[in-house]
Amino acid sequence: MHKKISVGLTITITIFTIMVTALITTAVTMSIYSTLVSDLPEREAMYDSLSEIDTIIRNEYYGILEEETVNDAITDGYLSTLTIGRNYMMTADEFAEYQKKQNSTDIASVEFRKHSGVGYIKITDFTDSTPDEFKAAVNSLLNESVTGIVIDVRDTDSINIKAAAMIIDRIVPLATDGTKSIATAVDRNNTNIVVFATDTESVSVPVSVIVNEKTSGAGELLACDIRDFGKGTVVGKKTAGNGSYQKVFELSDGSAIVLTVAKLLPYKSDCYDGIGVMPDYEAALNQKTDDLSKDNQFMQAYAAVTAMQK
């Protein structure tokens, strides 16, 4: 038998519910407000100081104030105070050129050829079209029955980690150990914001990657993961050490900032940010040449690939 609830009790329950809801809402609001207010004095001080300097300069400076130069300098100065990863500004023209290079399929970023039974692939840059170029190069070389592949990422400086991950995925098998992914970007709250997964496709021949002091970002991940997956070795000189994850943010005036938003964890190794990737076989370049037989770093990589065939 159902009991009837009195009107008074119903009103009491309703009021209680409203009070609890209000308390929760207030607590959340105060938490957000406290976060905003906590750094408000610092922001006000920064803006006040900048405004004061601006007023003095505009009233007293002998020369002509170049507004665009001032704005760029303020942005550059702000970004230069950031101590983790790479952070910099691109002007509107530079950003337009960056986008063109990333999206263009007319600008080749991969060169390849066969040398004494081993495939040689030179990656000059990591763009959105590079993975397709790389896969075409690998397939062509495998059709020529190469017994190994040497990948050259010397002097590559790119933040396009997605392109590097897609290239790595063509070489390595399914990730079952370590982070269980090609790479993971972890933000300041220790949250995985991007995970680059693998599939089962891989190459059956051994691989060696040539790096140098100017190899940074995407090229470093490629070298590190090839070794982590047990697919090959690294030859050359210790890399630059950019093991962070950057995003590009376009601004309202057409310019953009490149900002570090996470650290990058490779397949098994520790993050190499600020450290670099150490080669298995260290070798300084004797001379810059297109003749691979006279390139001692290539010849060391060639020897490493040949040794892994046995």
C-alpha positions as MATLAB code, in Angstrom:
seq = 'MHKKISVGLTITITIFTIMVTALITTAVTMSIYSTLVSDLPEREAMYDSLSEIDTIIRNEYYGILEEETVNDAITDGYLSTLTIGRNYMMTADEFAEYQKKQNSTDIASVEFRKHSGVGYIKITDFTDSTPDEFKAAVNSLLNESVTGIVIDVRDTDSINIKAAAMIIDRIVPLATDGTKSIATAVDRNNTNIVVFATDTESVSVPVSVIVNEKTSGAGELLACDIRDFGKGTVVGKKTAGNGSYQKVFELSDGSAIVLTVAKLLPYKSDCYDGIGVMPDYEAALNQKTDDLSKDNQFMQAYAAVTAMQK';
ca = [
       0.000    0.000    0.000;
       1.441    3.403   -1.013;
       1.681    6.113    1.589;
       0.825    9.675    0.685;
       3.535   12.310    1.227;
       2.304   15.457    2.934;
       2.484   18.814    1.211;
       4.761   20.102    3.960;
       7.262   17.281    3.466;
       7.232   17.818   -0.307;
       7.994   21.512    0.139;
      10.785   20.679    2.606;
      12.395   18.210    0.162;
      12.130   20.730   -2.689;
      13.757   23.497   -0.643;
      16.512   21.127    0.501;
      17.229   20.100   -3.112;
      17.419   23.734   -4.224;
      19.818   24.535   -1.380;
      22.138   21.617   -2.194;
      22.148   22.540   -5.876;
      22.919   26.161   -5.010;
      25.762   25.142   -2.702;
      27.323   22.918   -5.374;
      26.968   25.626   -8.020;
      28.497   28.200   -5.674;
      31.427   25.908   -4.838;
      32.210   25.302   -8.499;
      31.849   28.981   -9.344;
      34.113   30.023   -6.456;
      36.723   27.482   -7.541;
      36.792   28.889  -11.063;
      36.739   32.462   -9.733;
      39.625   31.750   -7.350;
      41.707   30.397  -10.214;
      41.038   33.475  -12.314;
      41.597   35.920   -9.472;
      44.800   34.251   -8.252;
      46.814   35.491  -11.225;
      44.797   38.673  -11.806;
      47.223   40.940   -9.864;
      50.160   39.595  -11.881;
      48.322   40.211  -15.148;
      47.319   43.711  -14.075;
      50.910   44.494  -13.100;
      52.162   43.263  -16.472;
      49.611   45.290  -18.429;
      50.194   48.403  -16.285;
      53.956   48.207  -16.738;
      53.645   47.730  -20.490;
      51.130   50.589  -20.748;
      53.430   52.892  -18.787;
      56.402   52.112  -21.010;
      54.256   52.546  -24.115;
      53.063   55.967  -22.962;
      56.593   57.197  -22.233;
      57.924   55.980  -25.572;
      55.062   57.463  -27.585;
      55.468   60.826  -25.852;
      59.266   61.055  -25.638;
      60.906   58.770  -28.231;
      62.885   60.697  -30.846;
      62.398   58.170  -33.639;
      59.363   56.792  -35.463;
      57.502   53.941  -33.806;
      56.951   50.989  -36.130;
      53.716   49.464  -34.819;
      54.086   46.073  -36.526;
      57.668   45.702  -35.330;
      56.624   46.566  -31.777;
      53.804   44.003  -31.773;
      56.106   41.297  -33.136;
      58.754   42.134  -30.545;
      56.230   41.924  -27.704;
      55.112   38.482  -28.886;
      58.703   37.298  -29.378;
      59.634   38.589  -25.928;
      56.692   36.817  -24.292;
      57.484   33.529  -26.024;
      61.185   33.798  -25.166;
      60.320   33.597  -21.443;
      58.895   30.084  -21.921;
      61.527   27.578  -20.857;
      60.060   24.253  -22.006;
      60.182   23.105  -25.616;
      60.204   25.250  -28.731;
      57.992   28.322  -28.820;
      58.163   30.959  -31.507;
      56.187   33.279  -33.743;
      55.604   33.183  -37.485;
      54.650   36.367  -39.303;
      51.651   36.256  -41.619;
      53.950   35.707  -44.602;
      55.961   33.037  -42.809;
      52.791   31.238  -41.716;
      51.390   31.340  -45.247;
      54.646   29.847  -46.541;
      54.561   27.209  -43.790;
      51.020   26.191  -44.731;
      51.929   26.076  -48.405;
      54.885   23.814  -47.717;
      52.878   21.520  -45.438;
      49.974   21.099  -47.840;
      51.723   21.149  -51.206;
      52.069   17.913  -53.131;
      54.241   19.626  -55.745;
      57.236   20.042  -53.426;
      59.046   16.717  -53.048;
      60.373   15.973  -49.566;
      61.659   12.442  -50.243;
      64.461   11.262  -52.493;
      65.470    7.631  -52.903;
      67.774    5.309  -54.817;
      69.415    1.909  -54.609;
      73.051    1.571  -53.596;
      74.837   -1.779  -53.709;
      71.711   -3.743  -52.885;
      70.575   -1.391  -50.095;
      67.854    1.251  -50.391;
      68.673    4.850  -49.520;
      65.843    7.264  -48.616;
      66.584   10.927  -47.922;
      63.864   12.886  -46.099;
      64.455   16.610  -46.548;
      61.411   17.704  -44.544;
      58.358   16.301  -42.756;
      55.181   17.667  -44.348;
      51.642   16.341  -44.693;
      52.561   14.719  -48.021;
      55.833   13.144  -46.823;
      54.278    9.866  -45.542;
      52.788    9.062  -48.957;
      56.081    9.915  -50.663;
      57.945    7.736  -48.187;
      55.613    4.765  -48.605;
      55.962    4.983  -52.385;
      59.756    5.035  -52.005;
      59.750    1.986  -49.706;
      57.476    0.013  -52.005;
      59.625    0.851  -55.032;
      62.826   -0.201  -53.261;
      61.299   -3.423  -51.943;
      60.202   -4.243  -55.500;
      63.874   -3.950  -56.421;
      64.662   -6.577  -53.771;
      66.819   -4.398  -51.522;
      68.251   -6.205  -48.504;
      68.076   -3.206  -46.179;
      67.045    0.451  -46.021;
      69.018    3.491  -44.852;
      66.889    6.515  -43.927;
      68.659    9.885  -43.892;
      67.086   12.577  -41.666;
      70.167   14.761  -41.256;
      69.418   18.501  -41.035;
      65.646   17.954  -40.729;
      63.942   20.332  -38.304;
      60.197   19.738  -38.191;
      57.396   19.749  -35.614;
      55.136   17.571  -37.786;
      55.048   14.577  -35.446;
      51.990   13.140  -37.186;
      53.973   12.792  -40.429;
      56.819   11.081  -38.569;
      54.383    8.684  -36.881;
      52.834    7.678  -40.216;
      56.300    6.989  -41.639;
      57.294    4.952  -38.598;
      54.049    2.987  -38.877;
      55.075    1.813  -42.366;
      58.265    0.311  -40.953;
      57.421   -1.130  -37.548;
      55.014   -3.903  -36.461;
      52.109   -3.578  -34.033;
      53.124   -1.891  -30.777;
      52.663   -4.370  -27.939;
      55.176   -3.085  -25.392;
      56.192    0.202  -23.786;
      53.582    2.890  -24.368;
      51.841    0.544  -26.827;
      51.976    3.334  -29.394;
      54.422    5.028  -31.739;
      54.325    8.118  -29.540;
      52.152    9.740  -26.899;
      51.784   13.464  -26.225;
      51.211   14.089  -22.505;
      50.107   17.547  -21.331;
      50.876   19.385  -18.087;
      47.987   17.626  -16.332;
      49.540   14.265  -17.242;
      46.712   13.624  -19.704;
      47.291   11.896  -23.028;
      46.137   14.434  -25.605;
      47.384   12.575  -28.698;
      48.240    8.900  -29.152;
      49.811    7.723  -32.409;
      48.833    4.082  -32.902;
      50.357    1.350  -35.079;
      48.953   -1.268  -37.405;
      50.335   -4.689  -38.330;
      52.082   -3.578  -41.545;
      55.903   -3.504  -41.387;
      58.988   -4.005  -43.548;
      60.919   -7.255  -43.374;
      64.370   -5.785  -44.054;
      66.640   -4.124  -41.456;
      66.799   -0.343  -41.240;
      69.399    2.222  -40.203;
      68.727    5.926  -39.613;
      71.354    8.641  -40.128;
      71.079   11.684  -37.833;
      73.170   14.704  -36.909;
      73.185   17.664  -34.525;
      70.535   19.465  -36.593;
      68.079   16.564  -36.609;
      65.201   17.874  -34.493;
      61.599   16.960  -33.694;
      60.035   14.560  -36.169;
      63.375   13.126  -37.314;
      64.378   12.403  -33.729;
      61.193   10.439  -33.076;
      61.783    8.430  -36.253;
      65.310    7.487  -35.186;
      64.313    6.728  -31.587;
      61.347    4.532  -32.511;
      63.148    2.542  -35.196;
      65.586    1.504  -32.484;
      62.910    1.054  -29.791;
      60.955   -1.344  -32.012;
      64.125   -3.340  -32.717;
      63.921   -2.595  -36.444;
      67.333   -1.016  -36.779;
      70.150    1.215  -35.593;
      70.972    4.925  -35.406;
      74.147    6.325  -36.968;
      75.761    9.776  -36.902;
      75.861   12.429  -34.175;
      73.658   13.131  -31.160;
      70.467   14.942  -32.189;
      69.163   18.365  -31.120;
      66.847   17.152  -28.330;
      63.359   18.422  -29.165;
      61.201   15.802  -27.473;
      58.180   18.050  -26.965;
      54.918   18.332  -28.859;
      54.009   21.628  -30.514;
      50.776   23.015  -31.933;
      50.375   25.927  -34.313;
      47.820   28.587  -33.360;
      46.773   31.067  -36.020;
      46.210   34.622  -34.802;
      43.601   37.096  -36.001;
      46.105   39.071  -38.101;
      47.209   36.009  -40.083;
      50.371   35.394  -38.092;
      50.772   32.344  -35.847;
      52.564   31.076  -32.771;
      54.139   27.670  -32.345;
      53.574   26.579  -28.757;
      54.728   23.571  -26.775;
      51.610   21.917  -25.338;
      52.947   18.524  -24.209;
      55.972   16.311  -23.791;
      56.453   13.499  -26.284;
      56.960    9.934  -25.140;
      58.417    7.525  -27.744;
      57.620    3.804  -27.862;
      59.963    2.599  -25.099;
      62.682    5.151  -24.435;
      62.471    8.013  -21.982;
      61.605   11.447  -23.328;
      64.713   12.815  -25.051;
      63.731   16.483  -24.738;
      66.819   18.545  -23.910;
      68.957   15.408  -24.175;
      68.865   14.247  -27.766;
      68.966   10.793  -29.314;
      72.352    9.127  -29.004;
      73.503    7.119  -32.047;
      74.455    3.461  -31.780;
      77.393    4.202  -34.058;
      78.815    7.692  -33.699;
      80.393    9.182  -36.790;
      81.149   12.755  -37.826;
      80.553   13.646  -41.467;
      83.823   13.812  -43.386;
      82.426   15.799  -46.309;
      79.113   16.809  -47.859;
      78.674   14.846  -51.050;
      76.007   13.220  -53.205;
      78.348   10.289  -53.756;
      77.160    7.846  -51.102;
      80.347    5.802  -51.329;
      82.260    8.874  -50.083;
      79.778    9.714  -47.316;
      81.268    8.040  -44.240;
      78.047    8.338  -42.208;
      76.110    6.568  -44.937;
      78.806    3.913  -45.231;
      78.578    3.298  -41.478;
      74.786    2.958  -41.773;
      75.276    0.676  -44.780;
      77.620   -1.515  -42.729;
      75.128   -1.625  -39.853;
      72.289   -2.730  -42.174;
      74.521   -5.329  -43.796;
      75.530   -6.732  -40.396;
      71.856   -7.058  -39.358;
      71.174   -9.209  -42.432;
      73.392  -11.985  -41.070;
];
